[in-house]
Amino acid sequence: MAFDANQWVRPHILALAPYSSARDEYTGKEGIFLDANENPLGSVGPNTHNRYPDPYQHALKEQIGRLKGVSPAHIFMGNGSDEPIDLLIRAFCEPREHAVLITPPTYGMYKVSAQINAVQVQEVLLNPDFTLDSGRVLAAVTPQTRIIFLCSPNNPTGNLMAATEVEKVLEGFPGLVVVDEAYIDFTDQPSWISALPRYPNLVVLQTFSKAWGLAALRAGLAFADPSIIRLLNKIKPPYNINAATQAMLAEALAHANSKERMVQEILQEREVLIASLKPLPGVQVIYPSDANFVLIKVAEPDRLYAFLAGRKVVVRNRSSQPLCEGCLRITVGTKAENTALLEAIKVFFGHQQ
Ligand SMILES: *Cc1c(COP(=O)(O)O)cnc(C)c1O
């Protein structure tokens, strides 16, 4: 389907002349830099951070592009993937006029970002087994709908969305379809990045916060048609990825194999955790997971949650989310952490008898 980002973007964003930073106008590495009012003597503290970072992270995008099999023009970097979520809404949704469509239960930031921007939120629940119903999604689209957010593997349910259903949404909706792949490293399914040439309305989100173990650095990725990437670059804060983060990501990307090793270990522990939860009579359902967490259903989620917290084991209570009655979301920890969790759950259920 033909998608023209310039026809969907808010007109004043299209017309906007972005801030041009000192480091945009002169990009050479060598020189006497008297253009940015930096401190020429160095930095306070043990490390040198006196120069502004590359606003477009060129070197990093080369590395990421090689790893993901896309050109740098298809890559946007954000301060966490929460930043592109917000920027997409700001670029494409007129406050008090347009809407985004989400499929609860799902990641909370789509709704929060929309509400911060005074953009309506249209909600189409997943099926009770957490699968995606493209027919119901497309039927709920109105002329106001600008972006559909899908999450696969989904948070908090852990399941992948069927590719055929995602494709029907991509084909049936003329606006932007965002597929959030924060947990893609934990599945053996391919990323939607490879579908970008077929779907110019597709945006794929990934993050360094989960499998890469770099949540504190705040780095997320959006992959999309260059026309969409240009619009995001136009409205982002100029130096949204700081120099320390850029340097540490460059090192991490050179060691992608250790991410793979950690993923394998987490997946093994996930299976151990699931096998250990299964025989516990108080655990009513363990939902299948393609992520680094497991959603379980129990009879008294609030009491179990509080009991665990009292033993300093912190899980996520999702029982108030639609379709998630009784559900707690448990991140896969280390072997020792999972053992402590299981011991505490056993004590809780033991006390009830
Ligand atoms: C954790 C998570 C994110 C990542 O957020 P960052 O801002 O990159 O840390 C994005 N989407 C989903 C579904 C998540 O669970």
The ligand as an SDF file (V2000), in Angstrom:
LIG
                    3D

 15 15  0  0  0  0  0  0  0  0999 V2000
   10.5220   -2.4220   28.4020 C   0  0  0  0  0  0  0  0  0  0  0  0
    9.7090   -2.0590   27.2420 C   0  0  0  0  0  0  0  0  0  0  0  0
   10.0600   -1.0110   26.4020 C   0  0  0  0  0  0  0  0  0  0  0  0
   11.3940   -0.3870   26.5710 C   0  0  0  0  0  0  0  0  0  0  0  0
   11.4750    0.7880   27.0640 O   0  0  0  0  0  0  0  0  0  0  0  0
   12.8350    1.5920   27.0600 P   0  0  0  0  0  0  0  0  0  0  0  0
   12.3330    2.9780   27.1040 O   0  0  0  0  0  0  0  0  0  0  0  0
   13.5730    1.2880   25.7880 O   0  0  0  0  0  0  0  0  0  0  0  0
   13.5980    1.1560   28.2570 O   0  0  0  0  0  0  0  0  0  0  0  0
    9.3240   -0.7530   25.2730 C   0  0  0  0  0  0  0  0  0  0  0  0
    8.2420   -1.4920   24.9890 N   0  0  0  0  0  0  0  0  0  0  0  0
    7.8790   -2.5120   25.7650 C   0  0  0  0  0  0  0  0  0  0  0  0
    6.7210   -3.3400   25.3890 C   0  0  0  0  0  0  0  0  0  0  0  0
    8.5790   -2.8200   26.9210 C   0  0  0  0  0  0  0  0  0  0  0  0
    8.1830   -3.8250   27.6880 O   0  0  0  0  0  0  0  0  0  0  0  0
  1  2  1  0
  2  3  1  0
  2 14  2  0
  3  4  1  0
  3 10  2  0
  4  5  1  0
  5  6  1  0
  6  7  2  0
  6  8  1  0
  6  9  1  0
 10 11  1  0
 11 12  2  0
 12 13  1  0
 12 14  1  0
 14 15  1  0
M  END
$$$$
